[in-house]
Amino acid sequence: MQNKNEEVAFFTPLADEDYAPLSDDLHDFVISIIGPHVRGKILEAGCGTGVLGRKLSTADITGVDICPSMIRTASLRSKHKYIVGDLEDKNLFPAGSFDTIICPWVLHHFPDIDTVAQNLKTWCKPGGHIILVEPNGDCLVNRLSKLVRDVMLLTGKSIASYGTSNETDHKCSVYLSHFSDCDAICIERYGSDMHEAKSRDRLVQAKQMLYGAAKWLPQKFGEPGLIIIFRNG
Ligand SMILES: C[S@@+](CC[C@H](N)C(=O)[O-])C[C@H]1O[C@@H](n2cnc3c(N)ncnc32)[C@H](O)[C@@H]1O
């Protein structure tokens, strides 16, 4: 179960920095893949500062995030509608409210995606698109990184550079099984070529070097990022 206080506490100070987990290159790549599938009334679920939505050339976007300071920053940066809410609250929106739901870099913040996946399917119109952009839980570097994180947690060390303890890099098969009543119309793995070692944190720098080395592995195990686009059943 997701520890919601930890999510809000972790992301509150980051909102002031206009936080975005992806580099510009990665955002542009993601937009090039998802852009043709985005249409109509859009929900940016777990929008953070709304950085991805701002890059989409579409007018009708609602952003929702559990962290009030993220919503404050998003509202200052754009004219879209932003609200504070929990994606595990099924009453957040009426059924069939959206043509497209984009969930960028969010579902790995839920150790169990059962409730949130069900809600996304309910809020999306039948035939609408549900777009997930996530870490690739099959990627060997991501798996090693989570192992290091878990050892640090067990020994009581800080995990600030690893985000929150909720973070779980789900495998592609986990997403496919939770959305098995939908068609997966696009599965794309990406990112090892585009990571920039900007962080001063040694662990993050090491991870980014390993991503570079892992690009020689088959995509499933080498690429750190995953995009899946579903047609809602
Ligand atoms: C890694 S950030 C991604 C932010 C944004 N989507 C982006 O790509 O820049 C994860 C976001 O999910 C939000 N979040 C985590 N749990 C949530 C929940 N239960 N309901 C809504 N938002 C949540 C966090 O507050 C945070 O803004």
The ligand as a Tripos MOL2 file, in Angstrom:
@<TRIPOS>MOLECULE
LIG
   27    29     1     0     0
SMALL
NO_CHARGES

@<TRIPOS>ATOM
      1 C1          8.0450   11.1640  -10.4020 C.3       1 LIG1
      2 S1          6.7960   12.3790  -10.1900 S.3       1 LIG1
      3 C2          6.2300   12.6470  -11.8530 C.3       1 LIG1
      4 C3          5.5740   13.9930  -12.0120 C.3       1 LIG1
      5 C4          5.1130   14.3290  -13.4420 C.3       1 LIG1
      6 N1          4.1870   13.3430  -13.9430 N.3       1 LIG1
      7 C5          6.2800   14.4860  -14.3800 C.2       1 LIG1
      8 O1          6.4630   13.6390  -15.2890 O.co2     1 LIG1
      9 O2          7.0240   15.4590  -14.2180 O.co2     1 LIG1
     10 C6          5.4770   11.4460   -9.4500 C.3       1 LIG1
     11 C7          4.2610   12.3210   -9.1260 C.3       1 LIG1
     12 O3          3.1910   11.4640   -8.7090 O.3       1 LIG1
     13 C8          2.4940   12.1240   -7.6780 C.3       1 LIG1
     14 N2          1.7340   11.1300   -6.9170 N.ar      1 LIG1
     15 C9          2.2290   10.1450   -6.1370 C.ar      1 LIG1
     16 N3          1.2310    9.4530   -5.5800 N.ar      1 LIG1
     17 C10         0.0720    9.9940   -6.0110 C.ar      1 LIG1
     18 C11        -1.2970    9.7030   -5.7680 C.ar      1 LIG1
     19 N4         -1.6640    8.7380   -4.9380 N.pl3     1 LIG1
     20 N5         -2.2330   10.4550   -6.3950 N.ar      1 LIG1
     21 C12        -1.8630   11.4840   -7.2080 C.ar      1 LIG1
     22 N6         -0.5740   11.8140   -7.4610 N.ar      1 LIG1
     23 C13         0.3880   11.0660   -6.8770 C.ar      1 LIG1
     24 C14         3.6020   12.8020   -6.8800 C.3       1 LIG1
     25 O4          3.1300   13.8170   -6.0320 O.3       1 LIG1
     26 C15         4.5060   13.3240   -7.9940 C.3       1 LIG1
     27 O5          4.1510   14.6110   -8.4160 O.3       1 LIG1
@<TRIPOS>BOND
     1     1     2 1
     2     2     3 1
     3     2    10 1
     4     3     4 1
     5     4     5 1
     6     5     6 1
     7     5     7 1
     8     7     8 2
     9     7     9 1
    10    10    11 1
    11    11    12 1
    12    11    26 1
    13    12    13 1
    14    13    14 1
    15    13    24 1
    16    14    15 ar
    17    14    23 ar
    18    15    16 ar
    19    16    17 ar
    20    17    18 ar
    21    17    23 ar
    22    18    19 1
    23    18    20 ar
    24    20    21 ar
    25    21    22 ar
    26    22    23 ar
    27    24    25 1
    28    24    26 1
    29    26    27 1
@<TRIPOS>SUBSTRUCTURE
     1 LIG1         1 GROUP 0 **** ****
